[in-house]
Each structure stands twice: as C-alpha cells, then as structure tokens.
Amino acid sequence: MRVSQGVCFSARTAWNTGESALAQAVREARARGQDIVDLTVSNPTVCGFHFEQEMILGALTQPASMLYDPNPRGILSAREAVTRYYGDHGAEVGPESLILTTSTSEAYSFLFRLLCDPGDEVLIAQPGYPLFDFLADLESVRLLTFPLFYDYGWWIDFAELERRVGRATRAIVIVSPNNPTGHATRKAERERLEEICVRHGLALIVDEVFLDYGLGDRIESFACGPHPALTFVVSGLSKIAALPQMKVGWLACLGPDDLCSKALDRLEVIADTYLSMNAPAQHALATWLETRTSIVTQILRRVRSNLALIASEGLEHLPVEAGWSAVLRLMRPLVAEDVVTEAGVVLHPGSFYGMAGANRGVVSLLGPEDRLAAGMRRLKAWEEGSL
C-alpha cells in the first residue's frame, strides 16, 4: 500500500486557526459553570426581536421560484426592488447598474477579482472588521490599512492614506458607517476620497450595510451622485433587514459611463461563472425589503436604550453615529480573557479591530437591555477592582 507523502496546500489558507486566548477563557469559564454575560452577540436573529415571520418565510413559496432564470446579474424584479431601496435614500440606481450576490463577502470577492491581479493592493480604513483580511487572502490580494483617528469623533487620516498609495494599489475600501466605530464618512471626506481615486486611477468600494442605522442626522448614501470616480457600493439583507440567514447581497456600479460599462461587462462574466444566487431568494427580495422598517425601528430603539444604559452604569463610550456597536473607553488596560475569568464578561478588545489604545473595548448593542446592564455592572466593578 502506498503511503501519501503529504498534500501541498495553498499559502492563501495558511492561517493560524488555533483557539485564541479569549475563546479559551470563555470555554474554560463555561466548563466550570461560571455565569457568563456575552456582550459580543451581534446576530439579530437570537436577540429577541420580533420578525414578520409569516411574510418573510411565505415569500419563499412563490410559484415563480420554480422557474430558472439564469440572469447573471440577477432577475430583473429583484434588482428593481434594490432600485426602490436606494430610491428611499434619495439615490438613482438603475437595475442595469446592479449585480446580485449571496452576500457582501461575495460582492467583495467579485470586485477583488475584477480589479486586482495576484499581489495587487487594496487600501482599507482601520479600525475595521477583520473579515477583510481573509477575503483579500483568498483572492491573493494584499490588504494595506490606513488609519482612522479619534479626536472628538473619528476622522480619516488622509496624509497616511496618500502615503500608502503605491504602484500596485487598485482600490480604496471604506465602510460607512464603520464597524465598530460607527463613523459615517462626511461630505468633505467623500469628496477628498473621490479626488484621490480619480488622480491615482483607483476604484472606490463603499460598504453601506449599516446605512439604515443612523442615530442622528440622516446619513447620505454613496449611491447618491455625482460619481467622478468608478464607485462600487455594496450592501445586503444581513443588516438592512436583519436577515443574515437569507444570504442576499448586491453591488452597485456607479461612475463614468465608459468605466461602468467595462466593469459591468466583466462582472457579468464573473457572476455567470458561479450563478450562486438562488431563485427563491431573488423572488422574495422585494418582500424582505418591505419588512425592514419594523426590524430597523426595533433595533434602533434597542441601540439607543443600550447606549443610555452604558452611561447610567458609569462607563464611558465614544460617540456613536450609527451601527450596532459601542467602543468603551475604560479606566484600566483591557485584557479580554482576564475580564472573562475575573468578571464573567465577554467583550472584544479594541485590538481585535486594529484599534490603538489598550483601554478600548467593543460591545454589541443588540443584546437585551437586562443582559447589557448586568454586564456593565460587572465591568464597572472590574474597572474599580471591587470584585
């Protein structure tokens, strides 16, 4: 019998998949029966919200779902539903400008394949969600960060951004509103980003999944024109309708007509190669988007209530413009696994998102108010050393 000499795996997947110190601390605490308050839960389907279940699930039973329409951009009626969504935000996005995907992650994958050859670079703001590192690795793209800095609000460090644009740079990625900082890109920042992209021949990729969760003034979508640079706006139902299990996303291609035409032709081939978007979800999309108002209202009410709870328990959070997370500014350096062991509280250290400062922690604002309040009381006692 021949014995295998081993299989060569791609360097793209050479990640450290071992258990983190935080995960180990949580596992061990639960094994010894310690009561744990998890302040990182960001799955809206398990946070006690009321979903219009009959309407959501009933939308999957339409007779048209039995017909196969292999349109690589997505069936027209589904794209028209997304067009209406942007119309609600004051933006004109025609269905011909849209490509449906199973998620924003797939949309990023399509865009990295469209814009980059192996070894090319994409710039992204940090702090930010660490998912992008994996998406870039899988497409053999180098992900370089530029900083957001905090000074009575979050701001793009344009000097560092410009310094990091190189010969291999192909795109700039902005998440607006940002996760976890809640920073929404301002008009002057948008204009400067667009100017940089035009000057250097770069594409601008904007992730707007938290667009509907503004806590103050209305946040303008990047889908609103004009678009001097080739711009791709990505979003999806995981946040817009709090339906991560339905796997619906999209990208909108906006900008100069000649560039959009070329980009969409290539994107259509990429999408046609996979045809990953299933028919029932496409036919249900219009209904699912119609249900979003109820769940968005519930989530915003919960977020505002939880922000008030943080302050009432004597803890400080940085200003939140939008989204589901809060950045805490603690009085002592945060070692997240120690907080689990000593206080029975799970939160993410700021470093998880590339955030500077050892005293920054990130909590989800989606959980029930009583659990957040309990976690804040424990965290305050830990801060004061009174446990």
Secondary structure, 3 states (H helix, E strand, C coil): CCCCCCCCCCHHHCCCCCCCHHHHHHHHHHHCCCCCEECCCCCHHHCCCCCCHHHHHHHHHCHHHHCCCCCCCCCHHHHHHHHHHHHHCCCCCCHHHEEEECCHHHHHHHHHHHHCCCCCEEEEEECCCCHHHHHHHHCCCEEEEEEEEECCCEEECHHHHHHHCCCCEEEEEEECCCCCCCCCCCHHHHHHHHHHHHHHCCEEEEECCCHHHECCCCCCCCCCCCCCCCEEEEEEHHHHCCCHHHCCEEEEEECCHHHHHHHHHHHHHHHHHHCCCCHHHHHHHHHHHHCHHHHHHHHHHHHHHHHHHHHHCCCCECCCCECCEEEEECCCCCCHHHHHHHHCEECEEHHHHCCCCCCEEEEECCCCHHHHHHHHHHHHHHHHCCC
